[in-house]
Amino acid sequence: MGSILDDRPELADLHAHVGGAVDAAIMWSIAHQQGIRLPTKDYWQFVEMITVSHPDKVNNLAEYDQIFRWTELIQSSPLALERSVYEIIGGAYRKCNITTLELRFNPMKRNRDGEQDLDHIITAAIRGQDRASLEYPHVRSGLILMMDRTFPLELNAIIVEKAMRYRSRGILGIDIAGPPNPDFSYREYQGLVERARGAGLGVTIHTGEEGRIEDMWEVIEYLRPQRIGHGILCAYDERLMERVIRDGITLEVCPTSNLRTKAVRDLQELRFILDTLRTHDVPFTINTDGPEMLLTNVVGEFRLLLEHGMLTEADVRRCVATAHSASFLNASCAI
C-alpha cells in the first residue's frame, strides 16, 4: 500500500540549524576553500567528525553541541555562510520537495569572536537565500536569528537588533537556544522579545527538549512564543498542554534529533509523547533539526514514524498542513 510520501507532496521544515544542514562534501569543500586547519586530512574521518553517524555517538545535548563547534567554525565567513544557505535550500527542495523552509543560526557564532563583521555575516546568509530563490522559485524560505543561553543579555540584544534591522530582507524571527545554563533566565528577555514581536518578527524558543519542565512554563508565561522548538516535555504535564493549546503555540518536534541526543529514551517513549500530544490535540510539526548532521531528512522522519505506527497517513497530512500554516512566512513578518 502506498503512502502520501510516494506522491512527492510539498513538505515543510520549520526547525533546521544551518550548522547541521549542509552536506558533508560541501562542508569539506568550504573548509578547504577557507583554508581552515582541520584535525584530519581524510574525508571519511571528517564525515565522522561532523555527523551523528550512529545512535550512541552522543549521550546528551552538550555532546551534540560540540559537533556544532566544528560546523560553525567552517561557516565563519560571509562566503562560507552564503554558500551554506544557498546549498541547504536547493538540497532540501531536490531531496524532499520542501517548499517551506526556515533556517536558523547564531550570527555571533559565525564571526570569529568579532573578527568578522556581523552585518556582513547576516547579509551573506540573505544573499545565499536570494540566490537559491532564483534557482528554486517554488521554495519559500526565511532565516531566524538565534540568541544563546550562554551569552550575556547585551550580546543577545545585538542579535535582536540585527534581526529587526534586516526584517524586510528575509529575517523572519528570533530564537533562544544553546547549551544549558543554570544562570540563564528567560523572564529577563521579556522586554527584548516584545520589541522583536512588535517589529513583526516571529518568536520561537528552544525549550522543553530536556531538563526542567519549569523552563517551558517560564517561556510561555513571559516570552509568549508562537512556536516552541521541541517542547516534548509538555506531554508529561496536562496543564501545560492545555496552556500550549490555549495560547495557540505550535511545537517543532524533531524525532531523530531527540533520539540521538537521548532527550527521548527510545522509540517507546517517542511513541508515548506523540500519542499524548495527538490525543490532547496539541499542534505539532515534524522537523529535522540538522538533517545532514543527523543523516536524516523530512521524508525520512515521516517514514520512521509511519513504519513504527506512531503516525497515520492522516496524521502526516495534518503535520504537513500545520507546518505550512505555522510558518513565519505567513505572518506579518513575511517580506
Contacts in CASP RR format, 6 or more apart in sequence:
PFRMAT RR
TARGET T0000
AUTHOR 0000-0000-0000
METHOD contacts of the structure
MODEL  1
MGSILDDRPELADLHAHVGGAVDAAIMWSIAHQQGIRLPTKDYWQFVEMI
TVSHPDKVNNLAEYDQIFRWTELIQSSPLALERSVYEIIGGAYRKCNITT
LELRFNPMKRNRDGEQDLDHIITAAIRGQDRASLEYPHVRSGLILMMDRT
FPLELNAIIVEKAMRYRSRGILGIDIAGPPNPDFSYREYQGLVERARGAG
LGVTIHTGEEGRIEDMWEVIEYLRPQRIGHGILCAYDERLMERVIRDGIT
LEVCPTSNLRTKAVRDLQELRFILDTLRTHDVPFTINTDGPEMLLTNVVG
EFRLLLEHGMLTEADVRRCVATAHSASFLNASCAI
3 303 0 8 1.000
3 306 0 8 1.000
3 313 0 8 1.000
3 316 0 8 1.000
4 313 0 8 1.000
4 316 0 8 1.000
4 317 0 8 1.000
5 299 0 8 1.000
5 302 0 8 1.000
5 303 0 8 1.000
5 306 0 8 1.000
5 316 0 8 1.000
8 97 0 8 1.000
9 97 0 8 1.000
9 320 0 8 1.000
10 97 0 8 1.000
10 98 0 8 1.000
10 99 0 8 1.000
10 100 0 8 1.000
10 320 0 8 1.000
10 324 0 8 1.000
11 96 0 8 1.000
11 97 0 8 1.000
11 98 0 8 1.000
11 99 0 8 1.000
11 100 0 8 1.000
11 298 0 8 1.000
11 299 0 8 1.000
11 320 0 8 1.000
11 323 0 8 1.000
12 98 0 8 1.000
12 99 0 8 1.000
12 100 0 8 1.000
12 101 0 8 1.000
12 285 0 8 1.000
12 298 0 8 1.000
12 320 0 8 1.000
12 323 0 8 1.000
12 324 0 8 1.000
12 327 0 8 1.000
13 92 0 8 1.000
13 96 0 8 1.000
13 98 0 8 1.000
13 100 0 8 1.000
13 101 0 8 1.000
13 102 0 8 1.000
13 287 0 8 1.000
13 288 0 8 1.000
13 291 0 8 1.000
13 298 0 8 1.000
13 323 0 8 1.000
14 100 0 8 1.000
14 102 0 8 1.000
14 204 0 8 1.000
14 227 0 8 1.000
14 252 0 8 1.000
14 285 0 8 1.000
14 287 0 8 1.000
14 323 0 8 1.000
14 326 0 8 1.000
14 327 0 8 1.000
15 102 0 8 1.000
15 104 0 8 1.000
15 204 0 8 1.000
15 229 0 8 1.000
15 252 0 8 1.000
15 254 0 8 1.000
15 285 0 8 1.000
15 287 0 8 1.000
15 288 0 8 1.000
15 289 0 8 1.000
16 88 0 8 1.000
16 92 0 8 1.000
16 101 0 8 1.000
16 102 0 8 1.000
16 103 0 8 1.000
16 104 0 8 1.000
16 287 0 8 1.000
16 288 0 8 1.000
16 289 0 8 1.000
16 290 0 8 1.000
16 291 0 8 1.000
17 68 0 8 1.000
17 103 0 8 1.000
17 104 0 8 1.000
17 105 0 8 1.000
17 289 0 8 1.000
17 290 0 8 1.000
18 75 0 8 1.000
18 81 0 8 1.000
18 84 0 8 1.000
18 85 0 8 1.000
18 88 0 8 1.000
18 103 0 8 1.000
18 104 0 8 1.000
18 105 0 8 1.000
18 125 0 8 1.000
19 68 0 8 1.000
19 71 0 8 1.000
19 72 0 8 1.000
19 75 0 8 1.000
19 84 0 8 1.000
19 105 0 8 1.000
19 290 0 8 1.000
19 293 0 8 1.000
20 68 0 8 1.000
20 71 0 8 1.000
20 289 0 8 1.000
20 290 0 8 1.000
20 291 0 8 1.000
20 292 0 8 1.000
20 293 0 8 1.000
20 294 0 8 1.000
21 84 0 8 1.000
21 88 0 8 1.000
21 92 0 8 1.000
21 103 0 8 1.000
21 288 0 8 1.000
21 290 0 8 1.000
21 291 0 8 1.000
21 292 0 8 1.000
21 293 0 8 1.000
22 30 0 8 1.000
22 71 0 8 1.000
22 75 0 8 1.000
22 84 0 8 1.000
22 87 0 8 1.000
22 88 0 8 1.000
22 292 0 8 1.000
23 87 0 8 1.000
23 91 0 8 1.000
23 292 0 8 1.000
24 46 0 8 1.000
24 47 0 8 1.000
24 50 0 8 1.000
24 51 0 8 1.000
24 292 0 8 1.000
25 43 0 8 1.000
26 83 0 8 1.000
26 84 0 8 1.000
26 87 0 8 1.000
27 46 0 8 1.000
27 50 0 8 1.000
27 71 0 8 1.000
27 74 0 8 1.000
27 292 0 8 1.000
28 43 0 8 1.000
28 46 0 8 1.000
28 47 0 8 1.000
30 74 0 8 1.000
30 75 0 8 1.000
30 80 0 8 1.000
30 83 0 8 1.000
30 84 0 8 1.000
31 38 0 8 1.000
31 46 0 8 1.000
31 74 0 8 1.000
33 79 0 8 1.000
33 80 0 8 1.000
34 74 0 8 1.000
34 76 0 8 1.000
34 77 0 8 1.000
34 79 0 8 1.000
34 80 0 8 1.000
36 73 0 8 1.000
36 74 0 8 1.000
38 46 0 8 1.000
39 49 0 8 1.000
40 46 0 8 1.000
40 49 0 8 1.000
47 53 0 8 1.000
49 67 0 8 1.000
49 70 0 8 1.000
50 67 0 8 1.000
50 70 0 8 1.000
50 71 0 8 1.000
50 293 0 8 1.000
51 67 0 8 1.000
51 292 0 8 1.000
51 293 0 8 1.000
51 294 0 8 1.000
51 295 0 8 1.000
52 58 0 8 1.000
52 64 0 8 1.000
52 67 0 8 1.000
52 260 0 8 1.000
52 293 0 8 1.000
52 294 0 8 1.000
52 295 0 8 1.000
53 295 0 8 1.000
55 259 0 8 1.000
55 260 0 8 1.000
57 63 0 8 1.000
57 260 0 8 1.000
58 64 0 8 1.000
58 67 0 8 1.000
58 260 0 8 1.000
58 261 0 8 1.000
58 262 0 8 1.000
59 262 0 8 1.000
60 210 0 8 1.000
60 261 0 8 1.000
60 262 0 8 1.000
61 179 0 8 1.000
61 180 0 8 1.000
61 209 0 8 1.000
61 210 0 8 1.000
61 261 0 8 1.000
61 263 0 8 1.000
62 179 0 8 1.000
62 180 0 8 1.000
63 261 0 8 1.000
64 260 0 8 1.000
64 261 0 8 1.000
65 178 0 8 1.000
65 179 0 8 1.000
67 293 0 8 1.000
68 293 0 8 1.000
71 293 0 8 1.000
72 106 0 8 1.000
72 109 0 8 1.000
72 110 0 8 1.000
74 80 0 8 1.000
75 81 0 8 1.000
75 84 0 8 1.000
75 105 0 8 1.000
75 110 0 8 1.000
76 109 0 8 1.000
76 110 0 8 1.000
76 111 0 8 1.000
76 112 0 8 1.000
76 116 0 8 1.000
77 110 0 8 1.000
77 112 0 8 1.000
77 116 0 8 1.000
77 121 0 8 1.000
77 124 0 8 1.000
78 116 0 8 1.000
78 120 0 8 1.000
78 121 0 8 1.000
78 123 0 8 1.000
78 124 0 8 1.000
79 124 0 8 1.000
81 105 0 8 1.000
81 110 0 8 1.000
81 121 0 8 1.000
81 124 0 8 1.000
81 125 0 8 1.000
82 124 0 8 1.000
82 125 0 8 1.000
82 127 0 8 1.000
82 128 0 8 1.000
82 131 0 8 1.000
83 128 0 8 1.000
84 125 0 8 1.000
85 103 0 8 1.000
85 124 0 8 1.000
85 125 0 8 1.000
85 128 0 8 1.000
85 129 0 8 1.000
85 132 0 8 1.000
85 143 0 8 1.000
86 128 0 8 1.000
86 129 0 8 1.000
86 131 0 8 1.000
86 132 0 8 1.000
88 101 0 8 1.000
88 103 0 8 1.000
88 132 0 8 1.000
89 101 0 8 1.000
89 103 0 8 1.000
89 128 0 8 1.000
89 129 0 8 1.000
89 132 0 8 1.000
89 133 0 8 1.000
89 136 0 8 1.000
89 139 0 8 1.000
89 141 0 8 1.000
90 132 0 8 1.000
90 135 0 8 1.000
90 136 0 8 1.000
90 139 0 8 1.000
92 98 0 8 1.000
92 101 0 8 1.000
92 139 0 8 1.000
92 291 0 8 1.000
92 297 0 8 1.000
92 298 0 8 1.000
93 99 0 8 1.000
93 136 0 8 1.000
93 138 0 8 1.000
93 139 0 8 1.000
95 297 0 8 1.000
95 299 0 8 1.000
96 297 0 8 1.000
96 298 0 8 1.000
96 299 0 8 1.000
98 139 0 8 1.000
98 298 0 8 1.000
99 138 0 8 1.000
99 139 0 8 1.000
99 140 0 8 1.000
100 139 0 8 1.000
100 140 0 8 1.000
100 141 0 8 1.000
100 323 0 8 1.000
100 324 0 8 1.000
100 327 0 8 1.000
100 329 0 8 1.000
101 139 0 8 1.000
101 140 0 8 1.000
101 141 0 8 1.000
101 142 0 8 1.000
102 141 0 8 1.000
102 142 0 8 1.000
102 143 0 8 1.000
102 144 0 8 1.000
102 172 0 8 1.000
102 327 0 8 1.000
102 328 0 8 1.000
102 329 0 8 1.000
103 125 0 8 1.000
103 129 0 8 1.000
103 141 0 8 1.000
103 142 0 8 1.000
103 143 0 8 1.000
103 144 0 8 1.000
104 143 0 8 1.000
104 144 0 8 1.000
104 145 0 8 1.000
104 146 0 8 1.000
104 175 0 8 1.000
104 177 0 8 1.000
105 125 0 8 1.000
105 143 0 8 1.000
105 144 0 8 1.000
105 145 0 8 1.000
105 146 0 8 1.000
106 145 0 8 1.000
106 146 0 8 1.000
106 147 0 8 1.000
106 148 0 8 1.000
106 159 0 8 1.000
106 177 0 8 1.000
107 118 0 8 1.000
107 121 0 8 1.000
107 122 0 8 1.000
107 125 0 8 1.000
107 145 0 8 1.000
107 159 0 8 1.000
107 162 0 8 1.000
108 114 0 8 1.000
108 118 0 8 1.000
108 148 0 8 1.000
108 151 0 8 1.000
108 155 0 8 1.000
108 158 0 8 1.000
108 159 0 8 1.000
109 148 0 8 1.000
110 116 0 8 1.000
110 121 0 8 1.000
111 117 0 8 1.000
111 118 0 8 1.000
111 121 0 8 1.000
118 158 0 8 1.000
118 162 0 8 1.000
119 162 0 8 1.000
122 145 0 8 1.000
122 162 0 8 1.000
122 166 0 8 1.000
122 171 0 8 1.000
123 166 0 8 1.000
123 169 0 8 1.000
125 143 0 8 1.000
126 143 0 8 1.000
126 166 0 8 1.000
126 169 0 8 1.000
126 170 0 8 1.000
126 171 0 8 1.000
129 141 0 8 1.000
129 142 0 8 1.000
129 143 0 8 1.000
129 170 0 8 1.000
132 139 0 8 1.000
132 141 0 8 1.000
133 139 0 8 1.000
133 141 0 8 1.000
140 327 0 8 1.000
140 329 0 8 1.000
141 329 0 8 1.000
142 170 0 8 1.000
142 171 0 8 1.000
142 172 0 8 1.000
142 328 0 8 1.000
142 329 0 8 1.000
143 170 0 8 1.000
143 171 0 8 1.000
143 172 0 8 1.000
143 173 0 8 1.000
144 171 0 8 1.000
144 172 0 8 1.000
144 173 0 8 1.000
144 174 0 8 1.000
144 175 0 8 1.000
144 202 0 8 1.000
144 204 0 8 1.000
144 328 0 8 1.000
145 159 0 8 1.000
145 160 0 8 1.000
145 162 0 8 1.000
145 163 0 8 1.000
145 171 0 8 1.000
145 173 0 8 1.000
145 174 0 8 1.000
145 175 0 8 1.000
146 159 0 8 1.000
146 174 0 8 1.000
146 175 0 8 1.000
146 176 0 8 1.000
146 177 0 8 1.000
146 178 0 8 1.000
147 156 0 8 1.000
147 159 0 8 1.000
147 160 0 8 1.000
147 174 0 8 1.000
147 175 0 8 1.000
147 176 0 8 1.000
147 177 0 8 1.000
147 189 0 8 1.000
148 155 0 8 1.000
148 156 0 8 1.000
148 176 0 8 1.000
148 177 0 8 1.000
148 178 0 8 1.000
149 176 0 8 1.000
149 177 0 8 1.000
149 178 0 8 1.000
149 179 0 8 1.000
149 180 0 8 1.000
149 181 0 8 1.000
149 184 0 8 1.000
150 178 0 8 1.000
150 179 0 8 1.000
150 181 0 8 1.000
150 184 0 8 1.000
153 188 0 8 1.000
153 189 0 8 1.000
153 192 0 8 1.000
156 176 0 8 1.000
156 189 0 8 1.000
156 192 0 8 1.000
157 192 0 8 1.000
159 174 0 8 1.000
160 174 0 8 1.000
160 192 0 8 1.000
160 193 0 8 1.000
160 195 0 8 1.000
160 196 0 8 1.000
162 171 0 8 1.000
163 171 0 8 1.000
163 173 0 8 1.000
163 174 0 8 1.000
163 196 0 8 1.000
163 199 0 8 1.000
163 201 0 8 1.000
164 195 0 8 1.000
164 196 0 8 1.000
164 199 0 8 1.000
164 201 0 8 1.000
167 173 0 8 1.000
167 199 0 8 1.000
167 200 0 8 1.000
167 201 0 8 1.000
167 333 0 8 1.000
168 335 0 8 1.000
169 335 0 8 1.000
170 335 0 8 1.000
171 201 0 8 1.000
172 201 0 8 1.000
172 202 0 8 1.000
172 328 0 8 1.000
172 329 0 8 1.000
172 333 0 8 1.000
172 334 0 8 1.000
173 196 0 8 1.000
173 201 0 8 1.000
173 202 0 8 1.000
173 203 0 8 1.000
173 204 0 8 1.000
173 328 0 8 1.000
173 333 0 8 1.000
174 193 0 8 1.000
174 196 0 8 1.000
174 201 0 8 1.000
174 202 0 8 1.000
174 203 0 8 1.000
174 204 0 8 1.000
175 203 0 8 1.000
175 204 0 8 1.000
175 205 0 8 1.000
175 206 0 8 1.000
175 229 0 8 1.000
176 186 0 8 1.000
176 189 0 8 1.000
176 205 0 8 1.000
176 206 0 8 1.000
176 223 0 8 1.000
177 206 0 8 1.000
178 206 0 8 1.000
180 211 0 8 1.000
185 218 0 8 1.000
186 205 0 8 1.000
186 207 0 8 1.000
186 215 0 8 1.000
186 218 0 8 1.000
186 219 0 8 1.000
186 222 0 8 1.000
186 223 0 8 1.000
187 218 0 8 1.000
187 221 0 8 1.000
187 222 0 8 1.000
189 222 0 8 1.000
189 223 0 8 1.000
190 222 0 8 1.000
190 223 0 8 1.000
193 203 0 8 1.000
193 223 0 8 1.000
193 224 0 8 1.000
193 225 0 8 1.000
196 202 0 8 1.000
196 203 0 8 1.000
197 203 0 8 1.000
197 224 0 8 1.000
200 331 0 8 1.000
200 332 0 8 1.000
200 333 0 8 1.000
201 328 0 8 1.000
201 333 0 8 1.000
202 226 0 8 1.000
202 328 0 8 1.000
202 331 0 8 1.000
202 333 0 8 1.000
203 223 0 8 1.000
203 224 0 8 1.000
203 225 0 8 1.000
203 226 0 8 1.000
203 227 0 8 1.000
204 225 0 8 1.000
204 226 0 8 1.000
204 227 0 8 1.000
204 228 0 8 1.000
204 229 0 8 1.000
204 252 0 8 1.000
204 328 0 8 1.000
205 219 0 8 1.000
205 223 0 8 1.000
205 225 0 8 1.000
205 228 0 8 1.000
205 229 0 8 1.000
206 228 0 8 1.000
206 229 0 8 1.000
206 230 0 8 1.000
207 215 0 8 1.000
207 216 0 8 1.000
207 219 0 8 1.000
207 228 0 8 1.000
207 229 0 8 1.000
207 230 0 8 1.000
207 231 0 8 1.000
208 215 0 8 1.000
208 216 0 8 1.000
208 228 0 8 1.000
208 229 0 8 1.000
208 230 0 8 1.000
208 231 0 8 1.000
208 232 0 8 1.000
208 233 0 8 1.000
208 234 0 8 1.000
209 229 0 8 1.000
209 230 0 8 1.000
209 231 0 8 1.000
209 232 0 8 1.000
209 233 0 8 1.000
209 258 0 8 1.000
209 261 0 8 1.000
209 263 0 8 1.000
210 233 0 8 1.000
210 261 0 8 1.000
210 263 0 8 1.000
211 233 0 8 1.000
213 233 0 8 1.000
213 234 0 8 1.000
213 236 0 8 1.000
213 237 0 8 1.000
213 240 0 8 1.000
216 228 0 8 1.000
216 231 0 8 1.000
216 233 0 8 1.000
216 234 0 8 1.000
216 240 0 8 1.000
217 240 0 8 1.000
217 243 0 8 1.000
219 225 0 8 1.000
219 228 0 8 1.000
220 228 0 8 1.000
220 240 0 8 1.000
220 243 0 8 1.000
220 244 0 8 1.000
220 247 0 8 1.000
220 249 0 8 1.000
224 247 0 8 1.000
225 249 0 8 1.000
226 248 0 8 1.000
226 249 0 8 1.000
226 250 0 8 1.000
226 326 0 8 1.000
226 328 0 8 1.000
226 331 0 8 1.000
227 249 0 8 1.000
227 250 0 8 1.000
227 251 0 8 1.000
227 252 0 8 1.000
227 326 0 8 1.000
228 244 0 8 1.000
228 249 0 8 1.000
228 250 0 8 1.000
228 251 0 8 1.000
228 252 0 8 1.000
229 251 0 8 1.000
229 252 0 8 1.000
229 254 0 8 1.000
230 251 0 8 1.000
230 252 0 8 1.000
230 253 0 8 1.000
230 254 0 8 1.000
230 258 0 8 1.000
230 263 0 8 1.000
231 251 0 8 1.000
231 252 0 8 1.000
231 253 0 8 1.000
232 251 0 8 1.000
232 253 0 8 1.000
232 258 0 8 1.000
232 263 0 8 1.000
232 264 0 8 1.000
232 273 0 8 1.000
233 240 0 8 1.000
234 240 0 8 1.000
234 241 0 8 1.000
234 244 0 8 1.000
234 251 0 8 1.000
234 277 0 8 1.000
234 282 0 8 1.000
235 241 0 8 1.000
235 272 0 8 1.000
235 273 0 8 1.000
235 276 0 8 1.000
235 277 0 8 1.000
235 282 0 8 1.000
238 280 0 8 1.000
241 276 0 8 1.000
241 277 0 8 1.000
241 280 0 8 1.000
241 282 0 8 1.000
242 280 0 8 1.000
244 251 0 8 1.000
244 282 0 8 1.000
244 283 0 8 1.000
245 280 0 8 1.000
245 281 0 8 1.000
245 282 0 8 1.000
245 283 0 8 1.000
248 283 0 8 1.000
249 283 0 8 1.000
250 283 0 8 1.000
250 284 0 8 1.000
250 285 0 8 1.000
250 322 0 8 1.000
250 326 0 8 1.000
251 277 0 8 1.000
251 282 0 8 1.000
251 283 0 8 1.000
251 284 0 8 1.000
251 285 0 8 1.000
252 284 0 8 1.000
252 285 0 8 1.000
252 287 0 8 1.000
253 273 0 8 1.000
253 274 0 8 1.000
253 277 0 8 1.000
253 284 0 8 1.000
253 285 0 8 1.000
253 286 0 8 1.000
253 287 0 8 1.000
254 286 0 8 1.000
254 287 0 8 1.000
254 288 0 8 1.000
254 289 0 8 1.000
254 290 0 8 1.000
254 301 0 8 1.000
255 264 0 8 1.000
255 270 0 8 1.000
255 286 0 8 1.000
255 301 0 8 1.000
255 304 0 8 1.000
255 305 0 8 1.000
256 288 0 8 1.000
256 289 0 8 1.000
256 294 0 8 1.000
256 296 0 8 1.000
256 301 0 8 1.000
256 304 0 8 1.000
257 263 0 8 1.000
257 288 0 8 1.000
257 289 0 8 1.000
257 290 0 8 1.000
257 294 0 8 1.000
258 264 0 8 1.000
258 270 0 8 1.000
259 266 0 8 1.000
259 267 0 8 1.000
259 270 0 8 1.000
260 294 0 8 1.000
264 270 0 8 1.000
264 273 0 8 1.000
267 308 0 8 1.000
267 310 0 8 1.000
270 310 0 8 1.000
271 308 0 8 1.000
271 309 0 8 1.000
271 310 0 8 1.000
274 284 0 8 1.000
274 305 0 8 1.000
274 310 0 8 1.000
274 311 0 8 1.000
275 310 0 8 1.000
277 284 0 8 1.000
278 315 0 8 1.000
283 322 0 8 1.000
283 326 0 8 1.000
284 319 0 8 1.000
284 322 0 8 1.000
285 319 0 8 1.000
285 322 0 8 1.000
285 323 0 8 1.000
285 326 0 8 1.000
286 298 0 8 1.000
286 301 0 8 1.000
286 302 0 8 1.000
286 305 0 8 1.000
286 311 0 8 1.000
286 319 0 8 1.000
286 323 0 8 1.000
287 298 0 8 1.000
287 301 0 8 1.000
287 323 0 8 1.000
288 294 0 8 1.000
288 296 0 8 1.000
288 297 0 8 1.000
288 298 0 8 1.000
288 301 0 8 1.000
290 296 0 8 1.000
291 297 0 8 1.000
291 298 0 8 1.000
302 311 0 8 1.000
302 316 0 8 1.000
302 319 0 8 1.000
305 311 0 8 1.000
305 315 0 8 1.000
305 316 0 8 1.000
306 312 0 8 1.000
306 313 0 8 1.000
306 316 0 8 1.000
311 319 0 8 1.000
324 330 0 8 1.000
328 334 0 8 1.000
END
